[in-house]
Amino acid sequence: MTPKKIKIFFCIPNLSAGGAERVMVFLAKNLSSKLFSPKLIVVGFEKDTVYSTSGIDVCYLNEDKAQNAFVKIYKLIKEHKPDILFGTLTHINQIVGLLSYLFPKMICVTRQTFIISEAQKSIKQHNWLVRTKNEILRKLAYKRIDYTICQSNDMKNDMLDSGMYDSKKLVVLNNPVSNEIQTKKEIPPNKPIKFITVGRLNKQKGYNRILNCLSKINVNFTYTIIGDGPRKESLFDLAEKLGISEKINHIPFSTEVYQHLSEHHIYLQGSLYEGFPNALLESLGVGTPAIVYEAPGGMNEIMIDGENGYLVKNDTDFVEKLHLLINKLDSFPPSQVSKHVFKNFGSKKIISDYENFFTSITKEKK
């Protein structure tokens, strides 16, 4: 007799450009069709979608805010009776936990996307009433969440250190290197040296320190930034002040990120913290080595010094290691650079990890 497929609802605010969005599409598209029946629930609008959803059962709720979608998600659950409700990003995760009160037999899984202790340092504090309401909802929701996926060991440890989370509920499952990535065959000609960073232009991504370091190196270079965000104007003002604005190529959004990564020599990451950096994984996957600041969020799981680039402690170390990597580029062939990430975070491995996780938790529930 053919075993019953496990029904999973993947819930996401929208499918605009972002790491969480890409991972949810990846999971919905690549889980075994023999074992699973996934459905992607998108709170937002189809017009905002930047990822291919070909082959995925997608339902757009056409709502601006997650809280407005509560009743619609409730009705979908009541109609389709999924075994697992899987949410990612804060407001969706609250909804997942609260819906569990109404569907106690359903397994509720959420996915954490950031280092809590670091993010709280820059979060604008709401007034007392809003803070109290959010804290009550968070506690009510978390009480009913069965499992939370952490993208890295750093993230899990950070959550445990907060004293608010149960270790039995936390599971580490890394982000995947996309199965669409092909490792380049050779290093591009190195005149000029081409640097690249992909990410939102905000404080977290640490562009300021990258620009300061680039102003101190003594080689001919170009620096491509792919991404947009609230700090765009201040960053380009800083580049102008440092005298390197003419070396910067800004691309607000691109559907050809892998191609851009492949055409550059070195990926630069200045992040103050990460969840588990997808763009870094993608760069290493195509064979482009990286210079990465030490920071919470799995960087120490991804980077292997001398094999796929270097982890650095501060600006001085960044400049020194950048010069070292530039002079030793021939010692970083693409096949070597991509080896570690494909072995540990390749799409087949990560999908297998998720499939085993989903299968095991549904067996435990019976």
Secondary structure by P-SEA (a helix, b strand, c coil): cccbbbbbbbbbccccccaaaaaaaaaaacccccccbbbbbbccccccccccccccccccccccccccaaaaaaaaaaaccccbbbbccaaaaaaaaaaccccccbbbbbbbcccaaaaaaccccccaaaaaaaaaaaaaaaaaccbbbbccaaaaaaaaaacccccccbbbbbbbccccbbbbccccccccbbbbcccccccccaaaaaaaaaacccccbbbbbcccccaaaaaaaaaaaacccccbbbbccccaaaaaaaaccbbbbbcccccccaaaaaaaaaccccccccccccccccccccccccccccaaaaaaaaaaaaaaccccccccccccccccccaaaaaaaaaaaaaaaaaaac
